[in-house]
Amino acid sequence: MYSTLRNVTLAGALMGAGMAAAQDYPQEPIEVIVGFSAGGGTDVMARTVAPFLEKYLGDGASLVVKNVPGASGQIGVTETAHADPDGYTIGTYNLPGMMARTLDREADYDADSFTYLANVVNDPNVIVTSKRSGLDTLDKLLEAAAEEPGAVTVGMSSLGGDDHFMLTKLQNMTGSEYTIVPFRGSAPARTALLGGHVAMGILNISEVASFQDQINIIGVATDERSGFAPDVPTFKEQGLELVNGALRGFVAPAGLPDDVRGELLAAFDALKDDEEFLAAMTATANPVDVVTGDDFQALNAEILQTATQVWEETPWQ
């Protein structure tokens, strides 16, 4: 009898301790793995988000950013995928890049390796042209591409990323053909465009918002006009159902406990209505689009499907 009561008491104590631990999450610093160098767009996003997550996770919460650059973000996201699923390691997650890496190389992770927390940034693609090109409207660009397939050169940051997928969509919709000139990043692609070394560029709105007087921005790939370039029409306004961009968010390893996942999702969800957070993101030219949990996972699956189609039709390696 005594032994039975003692076991029941012990079990109850352990259960109570577990519940207390869950209620007190987080009890230690949360490491945020950023798969890119300090100062880049993903790093700036993570460091801007961190204090607001601390705010909504509650007293004592602490997020520590750890930069693990290399292989287009693959090294950092792989480390996230293989961390303990205890809520004390989360990582930045870029689309379509993270899923593209599972197609063009041997990646030690896949779409099922993660607990999807939140997308935070949707940085839409823009088509920009050099002032020297004379292609200052979408109609002129499409006419030039139709007259001489491949004659229009397109600068972009890399193959297998959002810029590349944007061009693929444009070509499929219009039957046009362009010559890709890939660069090691968006900055050199933009520099080449500014210098007139390429006729056209596919970049993100955050990368050209400060250069609007030096280039032609002929369309934004969003459903509605961007606040960073309110005078630039969307492609939908111009007759093309063209929506595309770079997504930046956060994931945790697969198997995160439900209670911890719930705490993190609630904290990310609260960002949507935090005016101070929105102002901070605007100051860094990061267009906010918070999508959490299952919706973020569904978005990832949709983008993987698009990436797979592009890879099968026109592999970029």
N, C-alpha and C positions, 0 to 999 in steps of 0.2 A: 504494500500500500504506500509506504513512504517513498519507495523507489519510483513508483508510478507518478506520485505527486511531484517528486523532484524532477523527473523527466519532463512532465508537463510544464512545470515552472520554468525549467531551463529553455524548453522550446519556445515558450511565450516570450521569455527575455530576449532570445535571439531574434525572434520575429519582430519584436518591438524595436530592437537595435537596428534591424534592417530597414524598418519603416522610417525610423528617425534619420538614418543615413540618407535615404531617398529624399525625405523632406528637406534635409539640410544641404542638398546638392546646390552648388559645388563646395566641397570642403577643402580643396587644394587648387592651385593654379591650373587653368586650362591652357594647354599648349595649342597654338594656332600655327599650323604648318603652311607656309606660303611657298609655292613651287617656283617662284621667280625672285630675282634680285631685289634688294631694297631700293625704293624709289620708283619702281615701275608701277603701272596702273593697278595691277592686282595687289601689290604691296600697299599702295596708298589706300585702296578700298578696305583692306583688312585692318589697317591701323586706324582708319576713320570709324569703322564699325565697332571695333573692340571696346572703347569706353561706353558705348551705348548698350552693348550686350551686358557688360558688367552692371550697368544701371538696372536693367530689367531682370537679370538673374538674382539680384538682391545683394544685401550687405555682405561684404567680404569677398565677393566674386572678383577674380583676377584673371585676365587673359594675357598671355605672353606670346608674342609673335616670334616665330623661328623661320628664317629664310633658308630654303633648301633648293637653290636654283639648279637648273640643268635639264637637258633633253626636252625642251619645250614644256616644262612643268611636270614631266613624267616622273622624275625622281621624287619630288615632293608628294604628289598624289599617291604614289606607290607606298611611301612611308605611312601616309594616312590610312590607306586601305589595310595595312598589316599591323596597325597599332591595336592595343587592347580596346575593346568596345565598352569602355567604362565612362565615357563622357569627358575624359580629361585630355583627349586629343581630337581636335577637329582640323580640317584643312580647307584651303581655298580650292575652288573647283571651277574650271573654265570650259565653256562650251562654244563651239564644237570640238575644241582641241583635245580635251581629255578622252572623248570617245574616238576621235580620229586616230589617236595614238594606239588604240586597240586594233586598228585596221592596217596601219602602215608599218608596224613593227611588232616584235614580241613584247607584249606588255604583261606585267605580273599582276594584273587586275582586270576586271571587266565591269559591266553595268551592275552586276549583283554584289559587288564588293563594298558597297556603301550604304549608309543610312543617309537619305537625302534630307538636308535640313532646310536650306533656303537659297534661292537665287536672290541676289540683291541688286545687281546692275544689269541692265539691258542696253548696251551701247550700239545703237543701230548703224548699219552700214550706210555709207553715202557714196555716190559716184561723183567724182570731181574731175575736172579737166584743166589743163594748162591754159593760161591766158593766151599763150602763143598758138594754141591749136585751132582757135576759131570755132571750137565745138562747145558753144555756150548754152545749148539746149539739148534735151533728150532727143528730139527729132533730128537735129543735125548730127548727133553722135550715131544714131541708128542708121541714118542715111549713109554716112561715111563708111560704116562697117559693112553695109549691104553692097556698096559700090565696089569695094575692094576687100574681100574677106581676109582677115589677118593683118591688115595694114595698120589698124589702130592698136598701139602698144598700151598695155595695162600694167601699172606698177602696183604691187601689193606686198604685204609683209611676209607671207609664206604660203606654201601649198598645203592643202589639207586643213585650212582654217576657215573662219567665217568669211574672209575676203574671197577666198577661192570658191566657196559654196555659193556666195552671192553672184559671182560671175557665171558660174554654171547655170544657176537659175535664169539669169538674164539671157544667156545664149539659148537655153531651151525654150524660153517664152517667145523670143524674137527671131530665132533662126539665124542669129548673127554669129560671127567668129572673130576672136581677138587673139593677139599674141601676148602671152603672159611674160612679165619681167619680174621675177620674185626678188625680194630684198630680205636682208637679215633684220627685219623689224619695220615698224611703221614709220619711224623717223626718217630713215634713208629713202624709203619709198616716197614720202612726202617731199623730201629735198629734191629728188629726181623730178618730181612733178613740177615743183616750183621753178626748177631750172629749165623746164621744157624738154627734158631728156626722154620723157614718156608723155604720150598725149593724154592719157586718162589714168586715174587711180581709183582703187576701191579701198576705202579706209573706214574709220568709225567717226561718228559725229564729234566725240571728245577730242579726236586727233586733229580736227580741222576747224573747230569752233573759233580759234584765235587767228585763223588765217583767211577768213572769208573775203577780205579785200584783195587777196593775192591770187586767188584761184576761183574757178567757177564751180559752185556746188549745184549740180543739176537735178538732184533728187535725193530724198531720204527714204530708206526702206522701213517705214513704220506705218501703222494704221492711221495715226494722226500726226500732225506736224510737231517737230521737236522744239521745245522751249529754248534750246541752244542755237537754233537757226529758224526762227518762226517765219521768216519770209521765204524759206525754201519749200517748194511743194513736195508732197510725198509722191512716190511712183504710182500709187493708187489714183491720185488726182490726175495723173498723166496717162491713165489707162492701162497700167501694168500692175497685176496683183503680186507685187514684189515686196516681201517683208523678210528681213534677215538682220542678224547682228551678232555681237559677241556678248555672251552671258557670263557673269562672274558671281559666284556664290560660295556656299560652304557645305561640306559633307562631313560625316563621321564614319568610322568603320561600320560595316554591316553587323547587325546583332546588338545594337545599342538598346539597353533596357527601356521599356516603354515609359517609365516615369521620368527618366533622364531625357529621353527624346521629347517628351511633353514639355518639360521645362525649357529646353532649347528652342523648340518651335514657338512657344509662347513669347519668348524673348525676341526672336526674329520677327514674329508677327507684329509686335508692338512698334517696330521701327517704322511701319507704314504711316503712322499718324504722329510721329515725333517731329515737330517742326524744326527743332534744333538739329536733329540728324539730317533731315532733308536739306537744310541750309548748308550744313557741312559738306554734304555730297555734291551739292550744286557748285560750291566753291572749288571743288576738285574736278569739275566737268564730268561727273559720273551720273548718268541718267538712272534714276532709281526705279526698279520694278521688282518689288518683293513678291516672290512666289514660294510658298512653303510646303514641306512635307510631301504628301502623295502627288500634289499638283506639280511639284518640282521634279519628282521621279518620272511622271508621265511626260513632262517636257523633255527630259533627258532621253527617254525612249524614242520620242518623235525625232529628235535631232540625230540620234544614232541611226535611225532608219534612213534619213536623208544622207548622212555621211556614207552609209553602206552602199546606197544607190550610186553616189558619185564615185566611190572607190571601184565599184564593179564596172561602171561605164567608162570612166576616165581616171584610172589609178595615177596618183601624183608622184609615184616613184618608179 
